[in-house]
Amino acid sequence: MKLVFLGTGVADWFRDTAHLGDASGVNRRCTSLLIDGVLLIDPGPDFLEALETFGCDITNVRWVLISHSHGDHYRADTLSQLADDHPIIVYGDAGYPEKLPAHKNITFIPLSCHTPRACPFGTLTAVPSTHVVEDTSEQCLHFILRRNGKTLFYGPDGAWFRADTWYTLETYRLDCVILDATFGDDPMKTRFRSSHIWFYHNSASMLKIIRQAMYDKKIADDHTVFVADHLARAYYPNIEAANAVFHPMGYVTAYDGMQMEI
């Protein structure tokens, strides 16, 4: 699998400079991932511009996964613009269609958590996230994708996994793990001032615990690539600040335009 990180930031990055996101990590677009040029995860506000900037062909993007409908991960207008070019198939939680645009080129397929689904692009398993969208009935999702002999776990937004998510993960051996890395380790800074936000996102300490737990459960091993994604400007204003936290823990720090082969 070839991964292109179209965006790697959360909603606190400056919108007027988000499109300048690059390896410096001084700016970041909203988080979005392109897999093998054909499968898009999270059609947020920036992915169309990022496709062009990073030399990805929009006409090849045929399938879209939606983790949840918060505005930094999903925008109806950008999804519609993608569908204006050609038909697309969208996968997401069954509670999601209330926010989908009415478009002749969009076909929606609901996912059942923990049930592997054979798709044209591989085998997809959705698992529940601890993240919450307050104004819909949707279950926020993480994704396990098996494609071309490799297995990817995609985990923004969310924090420590639910028990049923762990049970499903224990049936896999992962080649790449992409995890939410929103928070630093100061729980009273920015977002945590709102009491309802606990366990919506990971801290650096939680990333260390999750990685070790995956090793202990034999979900991951020394060949598994761990990636810290979905970074907040308040904690990681540039790539050096992020690397200082994540590299000692065995994580690659994602940045806009980063490409990986797994």
C-alpha positions in Angstrom: 0.0 0.0 0.0 1.2 3.5 -0.8 0.0 6.1 1.7 -0.1 9.8 1.0 -0.9 12.0 4.0 -3.0 14.8 2.5 -3.5 16.5 5.8 -2.3 15.8 9.4 -3.7 18.5 11.6 -6.7 19.1 13.9 -9.1 22.1 13.8 -6.8 24.5 15.7 -4.4 25.2 12.8 -4.8 28.5 11.1 -7.2 28.1 8.1 -5.6 30.9 6.0 -2.2 29.1 5.9 -3.3 25.4 6.2 -2.6 24.9 2.5 1.1 25.6 3.1 1.4 22.4 5.2 4.6 20.5 4.4 7.5 18.6 6.0 8.2 21.5 8.3 5.0 20.9 10.2 4.6 24.7 10.7 1.2 24.5 8.9 -1.1 21.5 8.7 -4.3 20.8 6.7 -7.2 18.9 8.3 -6.4 15.2 8.5 -7.0 13.0 5.4 -5.3 10.0 3.9 -5.1 8.7 0.3 -4.3 5.0 -0.2 -2.9 3.8 -3.5 -4.4 6.8 -5.2 -7.9 5.3 -5.2 -9.2 5.2 -1.6 -9.7 8.4 0.4 -10.2 8.4 4.2 -12.1 11.5 5.4 -13.1 14.1 2.7 -12.5 17.2 4.9 -12.2 20.8 3.7 -8.6 20.5 2.4 -8.3 17.3 0.5 -9.1 18.6 -3.0 -6.4 21.2 -2.8 -4.0 18.7 -1.3 -4.6 16.2 -4.1 -3.5 18.8 -6.6 -0.6 20.1 -4.5 0.9 16.6 -4.0 0.4 15.4 -7.5 -2.5 13.0 -7.0 -5.0 12.4 -9.8 -8.6 13.2 -8.6 -10.0 11.0 -11.3 -8.5 7.9 -9.7 -10.3 8.4 -6.3 -13.2 6.0 -6.5 -13.9 5.1 -2.9 -14.3 7.2 0.3 -14.3 6.1 3.9 -15.8 8.5 6.5 -14.7 8.1 10.1 -17.1 10.7 11.4 -18.8 13.9 10.5 -17.0 16.6 12.4 -16.1 19.5 10.1 -12.4 18.9 10.0 -12.9 15.4 8.7 -16.0 15.7 6.5 -17.4 18.4 4.3 -20.5 17.8 2.1 -19.3 20.4 -0.4 -15.9 18.9 -1.0 -17.4 15.4 -1.3 -19.9 16.8 -3.8 -17.1 18.3 -5.8 -15.3 14.9 -5.9 -18.6 13.3 -7.1 -19.0 16.0 -9.8 -16.0 14.6 -11.5 -17.1 10.9 -11.5 -19.2 8.3 -9.5 -17.9 7.4 -6.0 -18.8 4.9 -3.4 -18.9 6.2 0.2 -18.6 3.9 3.3 -19.5 4.9 6.8 -21.7 4.3 9.8 -25.4 3.6 9.3 -26.3 6.8 11.2 -24.4 8.9 8.7 -26.6 9.5 5.7 -28.5 12.4 7.3 -25.4 14.5 6.5 -24.6 13.2 3.0 -25.3 15.4 0.1 -28.0 14.3 -2.4 -25.9 13.6 -5.5 -26.5 11.3 -8.3 -22.8 10.1 -8.3 -22.7 9.2 -4.6 -23.6 5.7 -3.5 -23.5 5.1 0.3 -22.8 1.8 1.9 -23.3 1.4 5.6 -20.8 -0.5 7.7 -21.4 -2.9 10.6 -18.7 -2.7 13.3 -16.5 -5.8 13.7 -17.8 -7.4 10.5 -15.2 -7.7 7.7 -16.6 -6.5 4.3 -15.1 -7.5 1.0 -14.8 -4.3 -1.1 -13.3 -3.6 -4.5 -10.2 -2.1 -2.8 -9.7 -4.9 -0.2 -11.2 -6.2 3.0 -12.5 -3.5 5.3 -13.4 -3.8 9.0 -14.9 -0.9 10.9 -14.5 -0.8 14.7 -15.9 1.7 17.2 -13.9 4.8 18.3 -14.3 6.6 21.6 -14.9 9.8 19.7 -18.4 11.3 19.7 -20.4 13.5 17.3 -23.1 15.2 19.3 -25.7 16.1 16.7 -26.0 12.8 14.8 -26.8 9.2 15.6 -23.6 8.0 14.1 -20.9 5.8 15.7 -17.5 7.3 15.1 -15.2 4.7 13.4 -11.7 3.4 13.1 -10.8 1.2 10.1 -8.8 -2.0 9.6 -7.9 -2.4 5.9 -6.4 -5.5 4.4 -5.1 -4.8 0.9 -2.4 -6.5 -1.3 -1.2 -8.6 1.6 -0.8 -5.8 4.0 -3.0 -4.7 7.0 -3.4 -1.1 8.0 -5.1 0.3 11.2 -6.4 3.9 10.9 -7.2 5.4 14.2 -7.9 9.2 14.3 -10.1 10.5 16.0 -10.2 8.6 19.3 -8.2 7.5 22.3 -7.8 4.3 24.3 -9.8 1.6 22.5 -13.1 0.1 23.6 -13.0 -3.5 24.8 -14.8 -4.8 21.7 -12.4 -2.9 19.5 -9.5 -4.6 21.2 -11.2 -8.0 20.7 -11.4 -7.4 17.0 -7.8 -6.1 16.8 -6.5 -9.2 18.5 -7.5 -11.2 15.4 -5.0 -9.2 13.2 -1.3 -8.7 12.8 -0.8 -5.1 11.7 1.8 -3.8 9.3 1.0 -0.1 10.0 -0.8 1.7 12.8 -1.9 5.3 12.4 -3.1 6.8 15.6 -4.6 10.0 16.9 -1.9 12.1 18.5 -3.8 15.3 19.2 -2.7 16.2 22.8 0.5 16.7 24.5 0.8 15.7 28.2 -0.7 18.8 29.8 -4.3 17.8 30.5 -5.3 21.4 31.5 -4.2 23.0 28.2 -6.8 24.0 25.5 -9.3 21.2 24.8 -9.3 19.6 28.3 -10.8 22.7 29.8 -14.1 21.3 28.5 -15.0 18.4 30.8 -16.8 16.4 28.1 -13.7 16.0 26.0 -12.0 13.3 28.1 -10.9 10.3 26.0 -11.9 11.9 22.7 -8.3 12.1 21.7 -4.9 10.6 22.6 -2.1 12.2 24.7 1.5 11.3 24.1 1.4 9.0 27.2 -1.6 7.1 25.9 0.3 6.5 22.6 3.1 4.9 24.5 0.6 2.7 26.3 -1.3 1.7 23.2 1.9 0.7 21.4 3.1 -1.5 24.2 -0.4 -3.1 24.5 -0.3 -3.9 20.8 3.1 -5.6 21.3 1.8 -7.5 24.3 -1.2 -8.7 22.5 0.9 -9.6 19.4 -1.2 -7.3 17.3 2.1 -5.5 16.3 5.8 -6.4 16.3 9.1 -4.9 15.3 8.1 -4.8 11.6 5.0 -2.7 12.4 5.2 1.0 11.5 3.5 3.3 14.1 2.5 6.8 12.9 1.4 9.7 15.0 -1.2 11.7 13.1 -3.9 14.3 13.7 -1.6 16.8 15.6 -2.7 20.0 17.4 -0.8 23.3 16.8 -1.1 24.1 20.5 1.2 21.2 21.4 3.2 20.5 18.2 3.9 23.9 16.4 6.5 22.4 14.1 8.0 19.0 13.1 10.9 19.3 15.5 8.6 19.7 18.5 6.6 16.7 17.4 9.6 14.5 16.6 11.1 15.2 20.1 8.0 13.6 21.6 7.2 10.8 19.1 10.5 9.5 17.9 11.7 8.2 21.3 8.4 6.3 21.6 8.9 4.5 18.2 6.5 6.6 16.2 6.9 8.3 12.8 5.5 11.8 12.9 3.1 12.4 10.0 3.3 15.7 8.0 1.3 17.0 5.1 2.5 15.4 1.9 4.3 12.5 3.6 4.4 9.3 1.5 4.9 5.8 2.9 5.0 2.3 1.4 3.8 -0.5 3.6 
